[in-house]
Amino acid sequence: MQDTKHAAKEPSDSYSNSEAVIIDILILIIITAIAWVFTDSAALAFGAFIFFSLILLVLSVRVLDQWNKMAVLRLGRYKGIIGPGLFFIIPIIDSTPIRVDIRVISTTFKAEKTLTKDNVPVDVDAILFWRVEESRKAILNVQSYYDSVLLAAQTAMRDVIGKSALASMLAGRDIIGEDIKGLIEERVKDWGIEAISVEIRDVTIPNELQNAMARVATSDREKQARVILAESESLAADKMLEAAGKYANHPEAMQLRALNMMYEISLTGKNVMVFIPTETRGLSIPIPFGVAGIDEYLKASKTNAQPNVVMPGKARRDHAKKNAGPKETDQNQTD
């Protein structure tokens, strides 16, 4: 399909190979006849025929690979295109100065210290993929099509960079590549060349600007992290309030939750649990004397009343001695 497409674009000015072969044969015949006339010897005439045949073969034969084409100039004027394969030209009269590669060619090019639209110097490295569509135009319309394509690509890149901001270049390399490709196509359309694609490989900015952009990116990420954390705290607080309302209405649920937390802590087997005494008030684990019990004990101590709590042994004995001391003293005085 590709060869058919290229053949359709090439003009019908192919070089006539048979014409060159006929002229070469006539030249050999003339040379042989001249040798026969002047030497009057068949052996010398045959030797001259062989000698000049070799010289004509070396001078007139052209062998081209499948991916090459060549222009033939006859006395300085364009005659046609040959290739690929075996071809003959007329020695001295015809010449083949330029060989054209019709394969896809990759050309690397760069723009150094080019200012963007926001006055930032950048170094851009890119690759251009292109090929010769019409060999005749590539040979006759431009001096050196390969160098000219390279220069056109560099100038097109500089033009696009000057019209683009740094942020758009870093974010949309494919868009920059398409813009460069469009400019190249406009400049090489008369040379018989097709620009296939432009790939941006690297965009380098000064180190100072890299550090500043890194700090901006870090600050932005930290800002996002803090916002997300605050949103998470707000959601967690809402859920905790909702859970607190459920636990307040159902003390048994709080009791079960406490037991479940203890179970989860003990799963690893590496944690040590210390049980602090708490009062049996429905929300805690049944332990004789707890925080609420201490509060009631202190209130009872101020009024010298018996606290309505179940106290451990030592606390109960101390409390009994405190209450019994004055009564025993009064009794002794009475005695």
C-alpha positions as a Markdown table, in Angstrom:
| # | Residue | x | y | z |
|---|---|---|---|---|
| 1 | Met | 0.0 | 0.0 | 0.0 |
| 2 | Gln | 2.8 | 2.4 | 0.9 |
| 3 | Asp | 4.7 | 1.7 | -2.4 |
| 4 | Thr | 1.5 | 2.2 | -4.4 |
| 5 | Lys | 0.8 | 5.5 | -2.6 |
| 6 | His | 4.3 | 6.8 | -3.3 |
| 7 | Ala | 4.1 | 5.7 | -6.9 |
| 8 | Ala | 0.9 | 7.6 | -7.4 |
| 9 | Lys | 2.5 | 10.8 | -6.1 |
| 10 | Glu | 5.6 | 10.5 | -8.3 |
| 11 | Pro | 5.2 | 12.2 | -11.7 |
| 12 | Ser | 5.4 | 10.0 | -14.8 |
| 13 | Asp | 8.9 | 11.2 | -15.7 |
| 14 | Ser | 10.8 | 7.9 | -15.0 |
| 15 | Tyr | 14.1 | 7.6 | -16.8 |
| 16 | Ser | 14.1 | 5.4 | -19.9 |
| 17 | Asn | 16.5 | 2.6 | -19.2 |
| 18 | Ser | 16.2 | 1.0 | -22.7 |
| 19 | Glu | 17.3 | 4.2 | -24.3 |
| 20 | Ala | 20.6 | 4.2 | -22.4 |
| 21 | Val | 21.2 | 0.5 | -23.2 |
| 22 | Ile | 20.7 | 1.1 | -27.0 |
| 23 | Ile | 23.0 | 4.1 | -27.0 |
| 24 | Asp | 25.7 | 2.1 | -25.1 |
| 25 | Ile | 25.5 | -0.7 | -27.6 |
| 26 | Leu | 25.8 | 1.7 | -30.5 |
| 27 | Ile | 28.9 | 3.3 | -28.8 |
| 28 | Leu | 30.5 | -0.2 | -28.5 |
| 29 | Ile | 29.7 | -1.0 | -32.1 |
| 30 | Ile | 31.2 | 2.3 | -33.3 |
| 31 | Ile | 34.3 | 1.8 | -31.2 |
| 32 | Thr | 34.8 | -1.8 | -32.5 |
| 33 | Ala | 34.3 | -0.7 | -36.1 |
| 34 | Ile | 36.9 | 2.0 | -35.7 |
| 35 | Ala | 39.4 | -0.5 | -34.2 |
| 36 | Trp | 38.7 | -2.9 | -37.0 |
| 37 | Val | 39.3 | -0.3 | -39.7 |
| 38 | Phe | 42.5 | 1.2 | -38.3 |
| 39 | Thr | 44.1 | -2.1 | -37.2 |
| 40 | Asp | 42.7 | -4.5 | -39.8 |
| 41 | Ser | 42.8 | -7.2 | -37.2 |
| 42 | Ala | 39.8 | -9.1 | -35.8 |
| 43 | Ala | 41.7 | -10.0 | -32.6 |
| 44 | Leu | 42.5 | -6.3 | -31.9 |
| 45 | Ala | 38.9 | -5.3 | -32.7 |
| 46 | Phe | 37.6 | -7.9 | -30.4 |
| 47 | Gly | 40.0 | -6.9 | -27.7 |
| 48 | Ala | 38.9 | -3.3 | -28.1 |
| 49 | Phe | 35.3 | -4.4 | -27.8 |
| 50 | Ile | 35.9 | -6.2 | -24.5 |
| 51 | Phe | 38.0 | -3.3 | -23.1 |
| 52 | Phe | 35.5 | -0.6 | -23.9 |
| 53 | Ser | 32.6 | -2.8 | -22.8 |
| 54 | Leu | 34.1 | -3.0 | -19.3 |
| 55 | Ile | 34.7 | 0.7 | -19.2 |
| 56 | Leu | 31.1 | 1.5 | -20.3 |
| 57 | Leu | 29.8 | -1.1 | -17.8 |
| 58 | Val | 31.6 | 0.7 | -15.0 |
| 59 | Leu | 30.5 | 4.1 | -16.1 |
| 60 | Ser | 26.9 | 3.4 | -17.0 |
| 61 | Val | 25.6 | 0.8 | -14.5 |
| 62 | Arg | 23.7 | 2.1 | -11.5 |
| 63 | Val | 22.3 | -0.3 | -8.8 |
| 64 | Leu | 19.9 | 1.2 | -6.3 |
| 65 | Asp | 18.4 | -0.4 | -3.2 |
| 66 | Gln | 14.7 | -0.8 | -2.7 |
| 67 | Trp | 14.5 | 2.3 | -0.5 |
| 68 | Asn | 16.5 | 4.6 | -2.8 |
| 69 | Lys | 15.8 | 6.7 | -5.8 |
| 70 | Met | 18.1 | 8.8 | -8.0 |
| 71 | Ala | 17.7 | 11.7 | -10.4 |
| 72 | Val | 19.3 | 11.6 | -13.8 |
| 73 | Leu | 20.6 | 14.8 | -15.4 |
| 74 | Arg | 21.5 | 14.8 | -19.1 |
| 75 | Leu | 23.9 | 17.6 | -20.0 |
| 76 | Gly | 22.7 | 19.4 | -16.8 |
| 77 | Arg | 19.0 | 19.1 | -17.5 |
| 78 | Tyr | 16.7 | 16.9 | -15.5 |
| 79 | Lys | 15.8 | 13.7 | -17.4 |
| 80 | Gly | 14.0 | 11.5 | -14.9 |
| 81 | Ile | 14.0 | 9.3 | -11.8 |
| 82 | Ile | 15.6 | 5.9 | -11.6 |
| 83 | Gly | 15.3 | 3.2 | -8.9 |
| 84 | Pro | 15.2 | 0.8 | -7.3 |
| 85 | Gly | 17.1 | -2.0 | -9.2 |
| 86 | Leu | 19.6 | -2.1 | -12.0 |
| 87 | Phe | 19.8 | 0.8 | -14.5 |
| 88 | Phe | 22.0 | 2.1 | -17.2 |
| 89 | Ile | 22.9 | 5.6 | -18.1 |
| 90 | Ile | 24.9 | 7.2 | -20.9 |
| 91 | Pro | 28.4 | 7.7 | -19.8 |
| 92 | Ile | 29.7 | 11.3 | -19.7 |
| 93 | Ile | 26.4 | 12.7 | -21.0 |
| 94 | Asp | 24.2 | 11.6 | -18.1 |
| 95 | Ser | 25.0 | 12.1 | -14.4 |
| 96 | Thr | 23.3 | 11.1 | -11.1 |
| 97 | Pro | 24.4 | 13.6 | -8.4 |
| 98 | Ile | 21.7 | 13.0 | -5.8 |
| 99 | Arg | 20.4 | 9.9 | -4.1 |
| 100 | Val | 17.0 | 10.1 | -2.2 |
| 101 | Asp | 16.0 | 7.9 | 0.7 |
| 102 | Ile | 12.2 | 7.3 | 0.6 |
| 103 | Arg | 12.0 | 5.6 | 4.0 |
| 104 | Val | 10.6 | 7.2 | 7.1 |
| 105 | Ile | 13.4 | 9.3 | 8.6 |
| 106 | Ser | 13.7 | 10.3 | 12.2 |
| 107 | Thr | 15.5 | 13.6 | 12.9 |
| 108 | Thr | 16.3 | 14.9 | 16.3 |
| 109 | Phe | 16.4 | 18.7 | 16.8 |
| 110 | Lys | 16.4 | 21.1 | 19.8 |
| 111 | Ala | 15.9 | 24.7 | 20.7 |
| 112 | Glu | 18.2 | 26.0 | 23.4 |
| 113 | Lys | 17.6 | 29.0 | 25.7 |
| 114 | Thr | 14.4 | 29.9 | 23.9 |
| 115 | Leu | 12.0 | 32.3 | 25.7 |
| 116 | Thr | 8.4 | 31.3 | 26.3 |
| 117 | Lys | 5.5 | 33.6 | 26.2 |
| 118 | Asp | 5.9 | 34.3 | 29.9 |
| 119 | Asn | 9.7 | 35.0 | 29.5 |
| 120 | Val | 11.1 | 31.7 | 30.8 |
| 121 | Pro | 14.2 | 30.3 | 29.1 |
| 122 | Val | 13.7 | 26.6 | 28.2 |
| 123 | Asp | 15.6 | 23.9 | 26.3 |
| 124 | Val | 13.3 | 21.7 | 24.3 |
| 125 | Asp | 14.4 | 18.4 | 22.7 |
| 126 | Ala | 12.2 | 16.8 | 20.0 |
| 127 | Ile | 12.1 | 14.2 | 17.2 |
| 128 | Leu | 10.6 | 14.7 | 13.8 |
| 129 | Phe | 9.4 | 11.7 | 11.7 |
| 130 | Trp | 9.2 | 12.5 | 8.0 |
| 131 | Arg | 9.6 | 11.1 | 4.5 |
| 132 | Val | 10.1 | 12.1 | 0.9 |
| 133 | Glu | 6.8 | 11.8 | -1.0 |
| 134 | Glu | 8.0 | 13.3 | -4.4 |
| 135 | Ser | 11.6 | 12.7 | -5.2 |
| 136 | Arg | 11.6 | 15.2 | -8.1 |
| 137 | Lys | 10.6 | 18.1 | -5.9 |
| 138 | Ala | 13.1 | 17.1 | -3.1 |
| 139 | Ile | 15.9 | 17.1 | -5.7 |
| 140 | Leu | 15.0 | 20.2 | -7.8 |
| 141 | Asn | 13.2 | 22.5 | -5.4 |
| 142 | Val | 15.7 | 22.6 | -2.5 |
| 143 | Gln | 19.5 | 22.4 | -2.3 |
| 144 | Ser | 19.8 | 19.9 | 0.5 |
| 145 | Tyr | 16.4 | 18.5 | 1.6 |
| 146 | Tyr | 17.8 | 16.8 | 4.7 |
| 147 | Asp | 19.5 | 19.9 | 6.2 |
| 148 | Ser | 16.6 | 22.1 | 5.1 |
| 149 | Val | 14.1 | 19.9 | 6.9 |
| 150 | Leu | 16.2 | 20.1 | 10.1 |
| 151 | Leu | 16.5 | 23.9 | 9.9 |
| 152 | Ala | 12.7 | 24.2 | 9.2 |
| 153 | Ala | 12.0 | 22.1 | 12.3 |
| 154 | Gln | 14.2 | 24.2 | 14.5 |
| 155 | Thr | 12.7 | 27.5 | 13.5 |
| 156 | Ala | 9.2 | 26.1 | 13.7 |
| 157 | Met | 9.9 | 24.9 | 17.3 |
| 158 | Arg | 11.2 | 28.4 | 18.3 |
| 159 | Asp | 8.1 | 30.0 | 16.9 |
| 160 | Val | 5.8 | 27.7 | 18.8 |
| 161 | Ile | 7.7 | 28.1 | 22.0 |
| 162 | Gly | 7.6 | 31.9 | 21.8 |
| 163 | Lys | 3.8 | 31.8 | 21.5 |
| 164 | Ser | 3.3 | 29.3 | 24.4 |
| 165 | Ala | 3.4 | 29.7 | 28.1 |
| 166 | Leu | 5.5 | 27.4 | 30.2 |
| 167 | Ala | 2.6 | 25.7 | 32.0 |
| 168 | Ser | 0.9 | 24.8 | 28.7 |
| 169 | Met | 4.2 | 23.4 | 27.4 |
| 170 | Leu | 4.6 | 21.2 | 30.4 |
| 171 | Ala | 1.0 | 20.0 | 30.5 |
| 172 | Gly | 0.3 | 19.6 | 26.8 |
| 173 | Arg | 3.3 | 18.3 | 25.0 |
| 174 | Asp | 1.2 | 16.6 | 22.3 |
| 175 | Ile | -0.5 | 19.9 | 21.5 |
| 176 | Ile | 2.9 | 21.6 | 21.1 |
| 177 | Gly | 4.0 | 18.8 | 18.9 |
| 178 | Glu | 1.0 | 19.2 | 16.6 |
| 179 | Asp | 1.6 | 22.9 | 16.4 |
| 180 | Ile | 5.2 | 22.4 | 15.4 |
| 181 | Lys | 4.2 | 19.7 | 12.9 |
| 182 | Gly | 1.7 | 22.1 | 11.2 |
| 183 | Leu | 4.4 | 24.8 | 10.8 |
| 184 | Ile | 6.8 | 22.3 | 9.3 |
| 185 | Glu | 4.3 | 21.1 | 6.8 |
| 186 | Glu | 3.7 | 24.6 | 5.6 |
| 187 | Arg | 7.4 | 25.2 | 5.0 |
| 188 | Val | 8.2 | 21.9 | 3.3 |
| 189 | Lys | 5.1 | 21.3 | 1.2 |
| 190 | Asp | 6.9 | 22.6 | -1.9 |
| 191 | Trp | 9.8 | 20.2 | -1.3 |
| 192 | Gly | 7.8 | 17.0 | -1.8 |
| 193 | Ile | 8.2 | 16.1 | 1.9 |
| 194 | Glu | 5.6 | 14.9 | 4.4 |
| 195 | Ala | 5.9 | 15.6 | 8.1 |
| 196 | Ile | 4.4 | 12.6 | 9.9 |
| 197 | Ser | 4.7 | 13.5 | 13.5 |
| 198 | Val | 6.6 | 15.6 | 16.1 |
| 199 | Glu | 7.4 | 14.0 | 19.5 |
| 200 | Ile | 8.6 | 16.3 | 22.4 |
| 201 | Arg | 11.1 | 14.3 | 24.3 |
| 202 | Asp | 12.2 | 16.7 | 27.0 |
| 203 | Val | 11.6 | 20.2 | 28.3 |
| 204 | Thr | 14.4 | 21.6 | 30.5 |
| 205 | Ile | 14.0 | 24.7 | 32.6 |
| 206 | Pro | 16.5 | 26.5 | 34.8 |
| 207 | Asn | 17.4 | 25.0 | 38.2 |
| 208 | Glu | 16.2 | 28.0 | 40.1 |
| 209 | Leu | 12.8 | 27.8 | 38.5 |
| 210 | Gln | 12.7 | 24.1 | 39.1 |
| 211 | Asn | 13.3 | 24.6 | 42.9 |
| 212 | Ala | 10.6 | 27.3 | 43.0 |
| 213 | Met | 8.1 | 25.1 | 41.1 |
| 214 | Ala | 8.9 | 22.3 | 43.5 |
| 215 | Arg | 8.2 | 24.5 | 46.5 |
| 216 | Val | 4.9 | 25.6 | 45.0 |
| 217 | Ala | 3.9 | 22.0 | 44.3 |
| 218 | Thr | 4.9 | 21.0 | 47.8 |
| 219 | Ser | 2.8 | 23.8 | 49.3 |
| 220 | Asp | -0.1 | 23.0 | 47.2 |
| 221 | Arg | 0.0 | 19.3 | 48.2 |
| 222 | Glu | 0.3 | 20.3 | 51.9 |
| 223 | Lys | -2.7 | 22.6 | 51.5 |
| 224 | Gln | -4.7 | 19.8 | 50.0 |
| 225 | Ala | -3.6 | 17.4 | 52.7 |
| 226 | Arg | -4.7 | 19.8 | 55.5 |
| 227 | Val | -8.0 | 20.4 | 53.8 |
| 228 | Ile | -8.7 | 16.7 | 53.5 |
| 229 | Leu | -7.6 | 16.1 | 57.1 |
| 230 | Ala | -10.0 | 18.9 | 58.3 |
| 231 | Glu | -12.8 | 17.4 | 56.2 |
| 232 | Ser | -12.1 | 14.0 | 57.7 |
| 233 | Glu | -12.1 | 15.4 | 61.2 |
| 234 | Ser | -15.5 | 17.0 | 60.6 |
| 235 | Leu | -17.0 | 13.8 | 59.2 |
| 236 | Ala | -15.5 | 11.9 | 62.1 |
| 237 | Ala | -17.0 | 14.4 | 64.6 |
| 238 | Asp | -20.4 | 14.1 | 63.0 |
| 239 | Lys | -20.3 | 10.3 | 63.2 |
| 240 | Met | -19.1 | 10.4 | 66.8 |
| 241 | Leu | -22.0 | 12.7 | 67.8 |
| 242 | Glu | -24.4 | 10.3 | 66.1 |
| 243 | Ala | -22.8 | 7.3 | 67.9 |
| 244 | Ala | -22.9 | 9.2 | 71.2 |
| 245 | Gly | -26.6 | 9.8 | 70.8 |
| 246 | Lys | -27.2 | 6.1 | 70.2 |
| 247 | Tyr | -25.0 | 5.0 | 73.2 |
| 248 | Ala | -26.8 | 7.5 | 75.4 |
| 249 | Asn | -30.2 | 6.0 | 74.5 |
| 250 | His | -28.9 | 2.4 | 74.8 |
| 251 | Pro | -26.4 | 1.9 | 77.7 |
| 252 | Glu | -26.2 | -1.8 | 76.8 |
| 253 | Ala | -24.7 | -0.9 | 73.5 |
| 254 | Met | -22.0 | 1.1 | 75.3 |
| 255 | Gln | -21.3 | -1.9 | 77.5 |
| 256 | Leu | -21.0 | -4.2 | 74.5 |
| 257 | Arg | -18.7 | -1.7 | 72.8 |
| 258 | Ala | -16.4 | -1.6 | 75.8 |
| 259 | Leu | -16.2 | -5.4 | 75.9 |
| 260 | Asn | -15.5 | -5.5 | 72.1 |
| 261 | Met | -12.7 | -3.0 | 72.4 |
| 262 | Met | -11.1 | -5.1 | 75.1 |
| 263 | Tyr | -11.4 | -8.1 | 72.9 |
| 264 | Glu | -9.7 | -6.3 | 69.9 |
| 265 | Ile | -6.8 | -5.2 | 72.2 |
| 266 | Ser | -6.2 | -8.7 | 73.3 |
| 267 | Leu | -6.1 | -10.3 | 69.8 |
| 268 | Thr | -2.4 | -9.6 | 69.1 |
| 269 | Gly | -1.3 | -11.1 | 72.5 |
| 270 | Lys | 1.4 | -8.4 | 72.9 |
| 271 | Asn | -0.6 | -5.9 | 74.8 |
| 272 | Val | -1.0 | -5.8 | 78.6 |
| 273 | Met | -4.4 | -4.8 | 79.9 |
| 274 | Val | -4.7 | -3.2 | 83.4 |
| 275 | Phe | -8.3 | -3.1 | 84.7 |
| 276 | Ile | -9.0 | 0.1 | 86.7 |
| 277 | Pro | -11.9 | -0.3 | 89.1 |
| 278 | Thr | -15.1 | 1.3 | 87.9 |
| 279 | Glu | -18.6 | 1.4 | 89.4 |
| 280 | Thr | -21.4 | -0.7 | 88.2 |
| 281 | Arg | -23.7 | 1.9 | 86.7 |
| 282 | Gly | -24.6 | 0.2 | 83.4 |
| 283 | Leu | -22.0 | 1.8 | 81.2 |
| 284 | Ser | -18.9 | 0.1 | 82.6 |
| 285 | Ile | -17.5 | -3.3 | 83.5 |
| 286 | Pro | -18.7 | -4.5 | 87.0 |
| 287 | Ile | -15.9 | -3.6 | 89.4 |
| 288 | Pro | -16.5 | -2.9 | 93.2 |
| 289 | Phe | -15.2 | 0.6 | 93.6 |
| 290 | Gly | -14.8 | 3.0 | 90.8 |
| 291 | Val | -14.7 | 6.8 | 89.9 |
| 292 | Ala | -18.3 | 7.4 | 90.6 |
| 293 | Gly | -17.9 | 5.5 | 93.9 |
| 294 | Ile | -15.0 | 7.6 | 95.0 |
| 295 | Asp | -17.1 | 10.7 | 94.4 |
| 296 | Glu | -19.9 | 9.3 | 96.5 |
| 297 | Tyr | -17.4 | 8.3 | 99.2 |
| 298 | Leu | -16.0 | 11.8 | 99.5 |
| 299 | Lys | -19.5 | 13.3 | 99.8 |
| 300 | Ala | -20.4 | 10.8 | 102.5 |
| 301 | Ser | -17.1 | 11.6 | 104.4 |
| 302 | Lys | -18.0 | 15.3 | 104.6 |
| 303 | Thr | -21.4 | 14.5 | 106.2 |
| 304 | Asn | -20.2 | 11.6 | 108.3 |
| 305 | Ala | -22.7 | 9.4 | 106.6 |
| 306 | Gln | -22.2 | 5.9 | 105.4 |
| 307 | Pro | -21.5 | 5.9 | 101.7 |
| 308 | Asn | -23.7 | 3.7 | 99.7 |
| 309 | Val | -20.9 | 2.0 | 97.9 |
| 310 | Val | -19.1 | -1.2 | 98.0 |
| 311 | Met | -15.5 | -0.4 | 99.0 |
| 312 | Pro | -12.4 | -2.6 | 99.0 |
| 313 | Gly | -11.1 | -4.0 | 102.3 |
| 314 | Lys | -8.4 | -1.4 | 103.2 |
| 315 | Ala | -10.6 | 1.6 | 102.2 |
| 316 | Arg | -13.5 | 0.1 | 104.3 |
| 317 | Arg | -11.3 | -0.4 | 107.4 |
| 318 | Asp | -9.9 | 3.1 | 107.1 |
| 319 | His | -13.4 | 4.6 | 106.8 |
| 320 | Ala | -14.6 | 2.5 | 109.8 |
| 321 | Lys | -11.7 | 3.7 | 112.0 |
| 322 | Lys | -12.3 | 7.3 | 111.1 |
| 323 | Asn | -16.0 | 7.1 | 112.1 |
| 324 | Ala | -15.4 | 5.0 | 115.2 |
| 325 | Gly | -12.6 | 7.1 | 116.7 |
| 326 | Pro | -14.5 | 10.0 | 118.3 |
| 327 | Lys | -17.2 | 7.7 | 119.7 |
| 328 | Glu | -14.7 | 5.5 | 121.5 |
| 329 | Thr | -13.0 | 8.6 | 122.9 |
| 330 | Asp | -16.3 | 10.0 | 124.3 |
| 331 | Gln | -17.1 | 6.6 | 125.9 |
| 332 | Asn | -13.7 | 6.5 | 127.6 |
| 333 | Gln | -14.2 | 10.0 | 129.0 |
| 334 | Thr | -17.7 | 9.0 | 130.3 |
| 335 | Asp | -16.2 | 6.0 | 132.0 |
